[in-house]
């Protein structure tokens, strides 16, 4: 999706950033859950990014460029990824949560979201030679859509939606909102080491075993506070 003006100049656009994010989603989830994740070759241009049922999650990022990453899971997709992840860590089926609304499922999906955006941030540092910082992932079990007004903080927003499929063909969607921008390569610069998703997973599992899950779904009072902060 990149454009070339000549041999010395390479232009990277929003869609290149999107592709890097899609690859982070597939590599982290495939490694963590031992689930063959794939994404559609077609990308949708959308006008608003939003949280949608059954589980909506989002992360804000800022730095070299600003934006928002949203992943909306169907209940079936969330449960499949949660169960595969927990079973890959050695937990028996009878000890697993049975409802996507349980805290444990929200914890695990938040943990995976954190790993995805963490890998994406490192890829940005390596490939685009800039830096972005990220917020803590927020997870909400939803029964109605919530549209986010992140575009009010962006000068010239571009928004994309990509469809993902699990190994059992359950569906989830990722949405990216960011300023329209171009990265123009003017010289090679110093390249950082490639990010190993398996290393990220191992670090996250070690941290989980020591401290518990990193992302806790909001309780009802926190839901209200979160929705209020989003202007809803």
C-alpha positions, 0 to 999 in steps of 0.5 A: 500500500505504500507509494514510491516517488523514486528509489530513495524516497518511500512514502508510508501512509495510514494504510501501511500503519493499519497493515502493521496493526493487523499483523500485530493482532494476528501474530499476538493472538495466534501465538497466545491462543494457538488459534489461527487468526486471519484477516480480510483482504478488504478494508472498510473506510468508515466515518466513526469508530465505536464500541459494539456488542458483545465486548468492545475494547479500546486503546488511545495512543499519542506521540509521533501520531495520535489515534485510537484502536478499537477491537469489537468481539462477538461473544463467540469469538471472545470465548473461543480466544479466552478458552484457547488462551487459558487452555494453552496455559494449562488450565482445564476446561472445567475451571474456565469461565462460561460467560463472556460477561465474566471478569475473567474473560474481560481480564484475559481479553484486556491482557491480549489487547495490551500485548497487541498494542504493545507489539504495534508500538514497538513495530512503529518504533522500528519501522517508522522510527518514531514513538507512540505511547498507549493508554491502558486498554478498556474493556466493556461488555455491551448490549448497544453500540457506543460511538467515540468522539476521538475524531474531535481531537484529530485534525484530519481523521482517517478511519478504517475497519478490518474484519478478522476470523478465528480458527472456528470462523467466529468474527471480530472487528478492529477499527483504527482512527488516526490523523491522515499522515505520511511518513517519508523515508529520507535516509535509512536511519538506525533500525531497532531489533524485530519484535518477537511476539512469543517473547511478549507472550512469555513476558505477559504470562509470567507477569500474569502468574505473579500479579494477576491480569493487567486489565480489569473490566470496569465495574458498574460505577466505573462504567458510568464514569468511563461513559461520562468521560467519553461524553455519553 
